[in-house]
Amino acid sequence: MDYVSALVPPVVMAVFFIGVIRVIVKTQGGSNKAKEDAVVDAALARVEGARQASAGPDA
């Protein structure tokens, strides 16, 4: 029975890893992609605007 206890942790980790990969693949694209892209674009624009404002008009 030692072999069973030796195999359980790698099997559990493999199942968990496969589950994580499936979730990542499933959430790519789809109906929320445009909304997520808009959020990222807004955040980047906000950072760029703050960077330009801190540089001042003479930069």
SVG drawing of the C-alpha trace seen along z (x, -y; Angstrom):
<svg xmlns="http://www.w3.org/2000/svg" viewBox="-21 -74 32 76">
<polyline fill="none" stroke="black" stroke-width="0.4" points="0.0,0.0 3.0,-2.3 2.8,-2.7 -0.7,-4.1 0.3,-6.7 3.3,-7.6 1.2,-8.1 -1.7,-10.1 0.0,-13.5 1.3,-13.6 -2.1,-12.5 -3.9,-15.1 -1.5,-17.8 -1.9,-16.6 -5.7,-16.8 -5.5,-20.2 -3.1,-21.4 -5.3,-20.1 -8.3,-21.9 -6.4,-25.2 -5.4,-24.9 -8.9,-24.1 -10.2,-27.2 -7.6,-29.4 -8.4,-28.1 -12.1,-28.4 -11.9,-32.0 -9.9,-33.2 -12.0,-35.1 -15.8,-34.7 -18.4,-37.3 -16.3,-39.0 -13.3,-39.6 -14.4,-43.0 -15.2,-44.1 -11.9,-42.9 -10.0,-44.6 -11.9,-47.8 -10.9,-47.7 -7.3,-47.1 -7.3,-49.9 -8.8,-52.3 -6.2,-51.4 -3.4,-51.9 -4.8,-55.3 -5.1,-56.4 -1.5,-55.5 -0.3,-57.2 -2.3,-60.3 -0.8,-60.4 2.7,-59.9 2.2,-62.8 0.7,-65.1 3.7,-64.4 6.2,-65.1 4.8,-68.7 4.3,-70.8 8.0,-71.5 9.0,-67.8"/>
</svg>
